[in-house]
Amino acid sequence: MGVAALDVGDARIGVAVSDDLGLSVRGIGVVQRRGGVGDFERIARLLAPHEVSRVVVGLPLNMDGTEGRQAARVRTFGERLREHLGLPVDFWDERLTTFEAEEQLRSQGVRAARRRQLVDQVAACVILRSYLERPS
């Protein structure tokens, strides 16, 4: 079973999944946040065909590695997601992932309007790749 990753923002949640062996990663969509249980249900529907075994949630740490207000909100979101999906949820440092995602899209020649549509999904891919490549 694969692993999913989420780039959780205030307005959108980028979603990516890996293959069963953890060798490839691909973005599968963006969930527009409306709040409440509906966000978790939309994520569950997006993940259902992929049969993931766990979810990695990007944790927005401060540049000095400490957790601020946004990290606390994301932790709360992740805990509620764990209860809703019944899957293990890991948190992973997401510092600079949006910047890296923007750079990847820009280097591929993706126009600005399209980059805005894709950046959260690509950031989720960056988070997942980093998580899967971590030392064991």
Backbone torsions as a table, in degrees:
resi	resn	phi	psi	omega
1	MET	NA	144.8	-178.2
2	GLY	-82.9	-177.7	178.9
3	VAL	-121.7	144.9	175.7
4	ALA	-110.1	154.1	173.9
5	ALA	-132.9	146.3	178.9
6	LEU	-124.3	135.7	169.2
7	ASP	-105.1	99.9	-171.9
8	VAL	-90.8	117.3	174.7
9	GLY	-117.9	177.4	180.0
10	ASP	-70.7	-31.6	-176.8
11	ALA	-106.0	-32.3	-174.9
12	ARG	-140.0	156.7	175.5
13	ILE	-127.0	114.7	175.6
14	GLY	-80.9	142.0	-175.7
15	VAL	-128.6	133.5	176.9
16	ALA	-136.4	156.0	177.2
17	VAL	-135.7	156.5	174.2
18	SER	-106.1	166.5	171.1
19	ASP	-75.4	175.7	-175.9
20	ASP	-61.0	-30.6	-178.5
21	LEU	-90.2	-6.9	-178.3
22	GLY	74.7	23.3	-178.3
23	LEU	-92.8	-32.7	179.7
24	SER	-124.4	152.1	-177.6
25	VAL	-131.2	139.0	175.5
26	ARG	-147.0	145.6	176.0
27	GLY	-75.7	141.2	-179.5
28	ILE	-121.1	0.8	175.8
29	GLY	150.4	-179.8	179.0
30	VAL	-131.9	132.6	176.5
31	VAL	-100.3	122.4	174.5
32	GLN	-76.9	124.4	-176.7
33	ARG	-75.6	134.2	173.5
34	ARG	-124.4	-10.7	178.3
35	GLY	96.1	162.0	174.8
36	GLY	70.1	-162.6	-176.8
37	VAL	-63.3	-28.2	-179.8
38	GLY	-56.2	-37.3	177.3
39	ASP	-61.5	-43.0	-179.2
40	PHE	-67.8	-37.3	178.9
41	GLU	-67.1	-39.7	177.8
42	ARG	-65.8	-38.7	176.6
43	ILE	-65.0	-44.5	-180.0
44	ALA	-59.4	-42.7	179.2
45	ARG	-64.6	-39.1	179.8
46	LEU	-67.0	-36.8	-177.8
47	LEU	-83.2	-23.8	-172.6
48	ALA	-49.3	-47.2	-177.8
49	PRO	-68.1	-13.4	-174.1
50	HIS	-97.5	-8.4	175.8
51	GLU	45.1	57.8	-179.2
52	VAL	-78.7	154.0	-178.8
53	SER	-98.1	-16.4	179.1
54	ARG	-161.3	165.2	179.8
55	VAL	-126.2	134.0	175.3
56	VAL	-105.3	126.2	179.6
57	VAL	-110.3	124.5	178.3
58	GLY	-65.1	128.6	-178.3
59	LEU	-104.2	116.9	-176.5
60	PRO	-79.5	84.0	178.5
61	LEU	-77.0	154.9	171.9
62	ASN	-68.9	162.8	-177.4
63	MET	-61.1	-23.9	178.1
64	ASP	-88.1	5.1	176.5
65	GLY	90.4	-3.1	179.3
66	THR	-83.6	162.4	178.1
67	GLU	-99.7	131.0	177.9
68	GLY	-108.0	-161.3	-176.9
69	ARG	-61.6	-43.2	-178.7
70	GLN	-65.9	-37.9	177.7
71	ALA	-63.1	-39.0	178.0
72	ALA	-63.4	-41.1	178.2
73	ARG	-63.9	-41.2	-179.8
74	VAL	-67.8	-38.0	176.5
75	ARG	-61.4	-43.7	178.0
76	THR	-61.6	-44.8	177.4
77	PHE	-57.8	-47.1	-178.6
78	GLY	-62.2	-39.3	178.4
79	GLU	-66.2	-41.4	177.7
80	ARG	-66.8	-36.7	177.8
81	LEU	-64.4	-41.7	178.4
82	ARG	-57.1	-45.6	179.0
83	GLU	-64.7	-41.5	-176.9
84	HIS	-69.3	-43.8	-176.4
85	LEU	-86.6	-24.1	-174.8
86	GLY	69.9	28.7	180.0
87	LEU	-120.8	153.3	173.8
88	PRO	-63.5	142.2	177.0
89	VAL	-123.2	124.6	175.0
90	ASP	-108.5	149.2	175.8
91	PHE	-106.5	140.6	-175.5
92	TRP	-138.3	135.9	-179.6
93	ASP	-53.3	122.8	-179.0
94	GLU	-113.0	16.0	-179.7
95	ARG	-54.1	131.1	175.8
96	LEU	68.6	10.0	-179.7
97	THR	-68.9	-36.8	178.3
98	THR	-65.8	-40.8	176.9
99	PHE	-60.5	-46.4	179.0
100	GLU	-62.9	-40.8	178.5
101	ALA	-62.8	-44.4	177.4
102	GLU	-58.6	-45.0	-179.4
103	GLU	-62.9	-42.4	178.4
104	GLN	-60.2	-47.6	-178.4
105	LEU	-65.5	-41.0	179.4
106	ARG	-63.7	-42.3	-178.5
107	SER	-67.9	-22.3	176.8
108	GLN	-87.9	1.6	177.9
109	GLY	78.4	19.6	179.7
110	VAL	-73.8	129.5	-179.0
111	ARG	-65.4	156.2	-174.0
112	ALA	-54.7	-46.1	-178.0
113	ALA	-62.3	-41.9	179.7
114	ARG	-70.2	-36.1	177.8
115	ARG	-58.7	-41.7	179.3
116	ARG	-61.2	-33.9	179.1
117	GLN	-73.4	-30.2	-171.9
118	LEU	-102.1	-17.2	-168.5
119	VAL	-59.4	-39.0	-178.5
120	ASP	-68.3	-39.1	178.6
121	GLN	-66.4	-43.1	179.3
122	VAL	-67.9	-37.1	176.5
123	ALA	-62.0	-38.6	176.4
124	ALA	-62.2	-38.0	176.5
125	CYS	-63.6	-42.0	179.2
126	VAL	-62.5	-44.1	178.2
127	ILE	-59.6	-48.0	-176.7
128	LEU	-65.5	-43.0	178.4
129	ARG	-59.3	-45.3	-180.0
130	SER	-61.6	-43.3	179.4
131	TYR	-62.6	-45.7	-177.4
132	LEU	-69.7	-26.3	-178.4
133	GLU	-91.7	3.3	-178.0
134	ARG	-63.1	150.2	175.4
135	PRO	-65.0	140.2	-179.8
136	SER	-78.5	NA	NA
